[in-house]
Structure formats: C-alpha cells, structure tokens
Amino acid sequence: MTDELNTNLPEEDNIVELTDEDGVVTKFEYLTTISHEGAEYVVLMVLNEDGTEPEGDDGEVIILEIQQDENGEDMYVTVDDDDISQAVFDKFIEAMDAEDEEE
C-alpha cells in the first residue's frame, strides 16, 4: 500500500491525511520519525473519524516507511516486514519512555 501525504494542512496541527490507493482518506496524528538501518519511518496514530484522538489506551499506531516517488516527493509505504515494524516500534517506545522521564 502506498499513501501520499496531504501537505495542505496547517503545520502546527501535526495532523496528516493519507489517501490510499482506493481513494480512502484517513486522518492521523504525526508522532515522530524514526531512523532504522538506513531508512526513515514515520509513526502515526490513527484518529477518530472526527479527527479527535481515541480515548485512553485505544489508540492505534501505524509505522510507514518514507520513500521518494519519481518526482522526489515523500510517500509513505506500508512496512511488510514484521521484524522491521517491531524494531521501529521498540525504538518509538524507548523514545516515548525517555521523553516521559524528562518531564
């Protein structure tokens, strides 16, 4: 699955809309970008249909690889390798834990 970033959103919102190959638009909150083994991955949280965050621990996080299309534009690509997804997720959790310790 390949998704394209909608850049017509205010930067301060950290909200992105991705359109999949079937034309379905989903809203996400950008959480962070993680480097792993020479590649960059974006970590996004799926938002409710109204654009709000899920309550409690109901949030779903997805990890997409950042690649460039033929025009040099960023596109987000589904990570099919479970080991890579897990490694990136582990780095994300470590970063979140370190951020919590700083507060």
C-alpha positions in Angstrom: 0.0 0.0 0.0 1.3 3.4 -0.9 0.0 6.6 0.7 0.6 10.2 -0.2 1.0 13.0 2.3 -1.6 15.8 2.1 0.5 18.9 2.7 -2.4 21.4 2.6 -2.7 21.3 6.4 -1.5 23.8 9.0 1.9 22.7 10.2 1.2 23.3 13.8 -1.6 20.7 13.9 0.6 17.6 13.4 -2.5 16.1 11.6 -2.0 14.4 8.3 -4.5 13.0 5.9 -3.4 10.0 3.9 -5.2 8.7 0.8 -4.7 5.0 0.0 -4.7 3.5 -3.5 -8.5 3.1 -3.2 -9.1 6.8 -2.6 -10.0 6.3 1.1 -8.8 9.2 3.2 -7.8 8.6 6.9 -6.7 11.2 9.4 -3.6 10.6 11.6 -1.6 12.4 14.2 2.1 12.6 13.4 4.0 11.3 16.4 7.7 11.1 15.3 10.1 9.9 12.6 12.5 7.0 13.5 15.7 6.1 11.7 16.4 2.4 11.4 19.0 0.6 9.3 19.4 3.4 6.9 15.7 4.1 6.3 13.3 6.6 7.8 9.9 5.6 9.2 7.0 7.7 10.3 5.0 6.8 13.3 1.4 7.9 13.1 -1.7 7.5 15.4 -5.0 6.7 13.8 -7.6 9.4 14.7 -11.3 9.0 15.1 -13.4 9.9 12.1 -14.0 13.4 13.6 -10.2 14.0 13.8 -10.0 13.5 17.6 -7.6 11.2 19.5 -9.0 7.9 20.7 -9.7 7.9 24.5 -7.5 6.0 26.9 -5.2 3.4 25.5 -7.4 2.7 22.5 -5.0 4.5 20.1 -3.7 2.5 17.2 -0.2 3.4 16.0 1.0 2.6 12.4 4.5 2.7 11.1 5.1 3.6 7.4 8.4 3.8 5.6 9.2 7.2 4.0 10.3 6.8 0.4 10.5 9.2 -2.5 8.4 8.9 -5.7 9.8 9.7 -9.2 9.3 13.4 -8.6 11.3 13.4 -5.3 8.1 13.8 -3.2 7.8 11.9 0.0 5.4 9.0 0.1 4.6 6.6 2.9 4.8 2.9 2.2 3.4 0.0 4.3 6.1 -2.0 6.1 5.6 -5.7 5.2 8.4 -7.0 7.3 7.2 -7.7 10.9 10.7 -7.7 12.3 11.4 -4.2 10.9 8.0 -2.9 12.2 8.7 -4.3 15.6 12.2 -2.8 15.7 10.9 0.6 14.8 8.1 0.3 17.3 10.6 -0.6 20.0 12.6 2.5 19.2 9.4 4.5 19.4 8.6 3.2 22.8 12.1 3.8 24.0 11.9 7.4 22.8 8.5 7.9 24.5 9.8 6.4 27.7 12.9 8.7 27.6 10.6 11.7 27.0 8.4 10.8 29.9 11.4 10.6 32.2 12.5 14.1 31.2 9.1 15.5 32.3 
